[in-house]
Amino acid sequence: MKHMIGVDIGTTSTKAVVYDLKGNVKAYANVSYPLYQTVPEMAEEDPDEIFNAVLEVLRQVMRKGDLQTGELQGVSFSAAMHSLILMDANDQPLTRAITWADNRAAKATQELKTSGLGQEIYQHTGTPIHPMAPLSKLIWLKETQPELFKQTRQFIDIKTYIFQRLFHVYQMDYSMASATGLFNIFNLDWDQQALEVAGVMRNQLPTLVATTDYVTGIDPIYGELTGIAAEVPFVFGASDGVLSNLGVNAIDPGVVAVTIGTSGAVRVVVDHPVVDPNGKLFCYALTKDKWVVGGPVNNGGIVFRWVRDQLFAPEKITAEQMHVSTYEILTQIAAEIPAGADGLLFHPYLGGERAPIWDADARGSYFGLTRQHTRAHMARAALEGIVYNLYMVMLMIEGVAGKPKSIQATGGFSRSELWRQMLADIFEQDVTIPESFESSCLGAAVLGMYGLGLVDDLSVVKEMVGVTNVHHPKEANFAVYRELLPIWIRLTRALNAEYGAIADFQRKHIQLK
């Protein structure tokens, strides 16, 4: 039987799944690694730790899957976006992988925005101007570490690093490139204006390839270690965000993918590149004729974790003693409060924010507190605030891609019936919870199958993804949310003017990390 391996190189771990050509899972492996945050606003990873994790998950799934000679048709990759690694002339890393979560380029980003150049470059690249993007990171490094910058022969991302180690090539797919802020999404080439602003030359960047392109001839050392033969093709694949859309069957026009994990995102597939006039949506490549438009948010489940740890510490201890999920207890408590939390509003910006406001200085807040509000109200308001924020992203997407027809919702939040229903009520849309195992891995595998000619079209994913739950909006609830949402949005705009001031105070006095 023919099989495909999908690999997802994530921020905290790398996963690999063996699928047959019908999407059935035969083997799975997951290896974690640390995130280094030793100075304020740093978020780095060791590229060699990630490379070793890739080797290990491949070795494990080959062993667990017991694949016979000729059964493995290929390996295809997904990876987290926006990473940056500086490489020297001997193909050795000069830096760790600077991840999307690293915020040290905030000053350089603000200057780029203020100059007007940022918006101009965004119109070519579709990557919002933000510290997450390699464009901002390069400007920051050029200004703060000029000698390191001069030593660099290649500026690459983590997936390029993996392929360089395995195949000794510097090549980057259009999808990962389209998340750098350096790639022109309209002519599928490095953007000359962005390169000049970043201070890099074209020959210092990887050769660009399609997401369906592949290489063969894995280094014999790693071929022996993983058990993968030299003739097996490795498909470059795409980024984790766009492949998550593919992996949950959200690739038809109007089908929106909403993800709430630690962070979150709202994404929809379009058939050509589009940009937001205000520069607040991304546009990243899936294939040459499928592009994903959307917005990422920093504040998803991580906010609910804060609520658990800071507001419900006694319940957390009780849950641990009873060996049950604290989150399950918290959602039961929040479910006792009516929709709208009796007028208590929460802005979930505990870690700055990307979409919809793109402000690294944004901070969280409760608004409307009265003596009648309880911790249960605060829990419900926090959940609602996360979804309000995603709804604002959806409103922006409607402006460039039209109204959604349906929503496919994924992520850790999907385990909560309350949160799923809340999403349906606030978005005023039917919400389907698709059943797929490791959606980015599945997306990578399906894209690989398509690139290798094993399937005729990406639409085969429809047969691989099931349905676990469908939620319909409740009229009484969305009527309440329709009253509160305008207040929440106006308040967001009003607070925006003060985020910088309070963030400066915090950096000065409490050394926020």
Secondary structure, DSSP 8 states (H G I E B T S, - for coil): --EEEEEEE-SSEEEEEEEETT--EEEEEEEE---B--STT--EE-HHHHHHHHHHHHHHHHHHHT--TTTEEEEEEEE-SS-BEEE-TTS-BSS-EE-TT--TTHHHHHHHHHHSHHHHHHHHH---SSTTSHHHHHHHHHHH-HHHHHH-SEEE-HHHHHHHHHHS--EEEHHHHTTTT-EETTTTEE-HHHHHHHT--GGGS-EEE-TT-EE----HHHHHHHT--TTS-EEEEEEHHHHHHHHTT--STTEEEEEESSSEEEEEEESS----TTS-SEEEEEETTEEEEEEEES-SHHHHHHHHHHH-HHHHHHHHHHTS-HHHHHHHHHHTS-TTGGG-EEE--TT-B-TTT-BTT---EEES--TT--HHHHHHHHHHHHHHHHHHHHHHHHHHH---SEEEEESGGGG-HHHHHHHHHHHTS-EEEEE-SSHHHHHHHHHHHHHTTSSS-GGGGGGT-EEEEEE---HHHHHHHHHHHHHHHHHHHHHHHHHHHHHHHHHHHT---
